[in-house]
């Protein structure tokens, strides 16, 4: 009996080895199953360190396997300290290999609320490469492949267009948080919407915004109309209690920010890139006027303007947070 069991076991083992699904899949791939698409190459242009939504946007990008982050560049104000903030943030979430470049500094207009996080860091590099040179070099290396995620004032973008417009046009697309088409700040989703007004990222470099809308690069715009997404107390408690390196870093930055309920404007750019259904767009021709308003300008009936942007005018906050929170909370 023992010998019979041994023979049967040997035969069964041979059968399992012969019909191993993994080896079968390797030798005979199923043409009906599509291969996983390559990650989308992205560069993030951010003024991280003032408001808190930039940190959440960078965190979402880091937690999105659909994206390959080629680098992060800083813009507006104290760009070197912003870069040092990113040095620490990326090191603490085990992504120190992502390059960080700093844009030209400008006169500060806001409060760098998260400066202590940036300055109290053993990870900070003594200096950073030039943001515009880095951006243009990456476009040359990857023509037609890079999505630029613009979530700050547009100084780097305007400078890149001035320096080498032909290379800039080799971007795959730009997805920006900016503008105010039909609704201004303070839109809580009920009652009459506040009227449109100059939005921060546009207002702080109007000429660069005008250059971007005229650059001829596919442009996707997430304005105030679709991005006033409130991270309420229940969502914050859930997220900050996870105890991961990412959520711990966000918790520290949130407390240094020093206010209560963040509005997550900037993360919609990353959410849209990964899942466009979260912010459906429509073609529009947008004119940036000299006061920083982003005005729909269809032209005259006899001479209509062709669209220069795809614009999201509405989003579903519940769907957005169902997308965002599990990603940020993942170990």
Buried (B, 14 or more C-beta within 10 A) or exposed (E): EEEEEEEEEEEEEEEEEEEEEEEEEEEEEEEEEEEEEEEBBBBBBBBBBBBBBBBBBBBBBBBBEBBBBBBBBBBBBBBBBBBBBBBBBBBBBEBBEBBBBBBEBBEEEEEBBBBEBBEEBEEBBEEBBBBBBBBBBBBEEBEEBBBBBBBBBBBBBBBBBEEBEEBBBBBBBBBBBBBBBBBBBEBEEEEEBBEBBBBBBBBBBBEBBBBBBEBEBBBBBBBBBBBBBBBEEEBBEEBBEBEBBBBBBBBBBBBBBEEEEBBBBBBBBBBBBBBBEBBBBEEBBBBBEEEBBBBBBEEEEEEEBEBBBBBBBEBBBEBBBEBBBEBBBEE
